[in-house]
């Protein structure tokens, strides 16, 4: 049985007119993507100035990794509850509340950073993690319900491209912001993007916030957690996010500490790794929908097959043009999976629990994102960058094995 049908129970009837449908859909996608872009930049930006923060707060690499990892750790814990709530409430209102939460978290982090209060900075980042997971889950839910089934992977791919855009902004602009205004300013710098996104999103999403169907039962919620196919897709997300965050968190430090590049140059170079995801995440949906006729498994398998040797070889070269090429290719490959997995997981469950399935995918995927910067810091501290990148390449090899067994939604 296939679940790859559009969930018409939640489509606003006012969208029947083509012109209004087109205008509303694009406004919703653009607005939600801007909100997510600002959050993604806020999320990754400490990684771009890790050496400065370590010196300022007198902390080691493992503790410094927590500045990025804590947001993902919070998301792991809160994603499933958020998904269950979104299946029962108004996703549109939830997005607005999340934006206000980010403003509080960013202001709190800025004040705490200026005071040198590491614990308070971490607490503010945890609050930001709650805002992030609500925006991510609600955004995917709303974008998926605003388009036809034939275009869901493409639309969700466009929305998820906000992640790499935000990461590139954070990696590239973080050192410049820290130099001009002090490193605590990085926590406030991208809230303006989020506010602009809310202004665009709010009118365009009118009528799409609340599902018109009955809320899923507890047994239907439990069925998501017992679904083998959901777990397989989730593991692919776990490994993909672990690779993605490891390189984002420690790539800049490697270029600075091992190759002697300045922090600003290292940040700009590593920014190409997430930035290429703009192309990768959008093209993943287009390739799957148009070239592979809606098939998902070939792309995720190819994603890990390409990423594994590139990550394994990264520290074996010292040529900057070659390293940039490796970052571009690896970033493109890894993010094929990240762009597609959220559509993928919706299609292996009943549409009534689609938001819960997306929340599960977010939770298990971000578990990898949470662990990677911290575990990477431990390995770098104990054994160096060569060993750390070798272990990361091993994760990609595991991804090949799991992707080989991944289900095809049309056959579920």
Secondary structure, DSSP 8 states (H G I E B T S, - for coil): ----S--GGG--GGGGSHHHHHHHHHHHHHHHHHHHHHHHHHHHHHHHTHHHHHHHHT--HHHHHHHHHHHHHHHHHHHHHHHHHHTTSBHHHHHHHHHHHHHHHHHHHHHHHHHT-HHHHHHHHHHHHHHHHHHHHHHHHHHHHHS-GGGHHHHHHHHHHHHHHHHHHHHHHHHHHHHHH-GGGGGTTTHHHHHHHHHHHHHHTTT-SB-SS----HHHHHHHHH-HHHHHHHHHHHHHHHHHHHHHHHHHHHHHHHH---HHHHHHHHHHHHHTHHHHHHHHHHIIIIISTT--HHHHHHHHHHHHHHHHHGGG---HHHHHHHHHHHHHHHHHHHHHHHHHHHTTS-GGGHHHHHHHHHHHHHHHHHHHHHHHHHHHHHH-HHHHHHHHHHHHHHHHHHHHT---GGG-
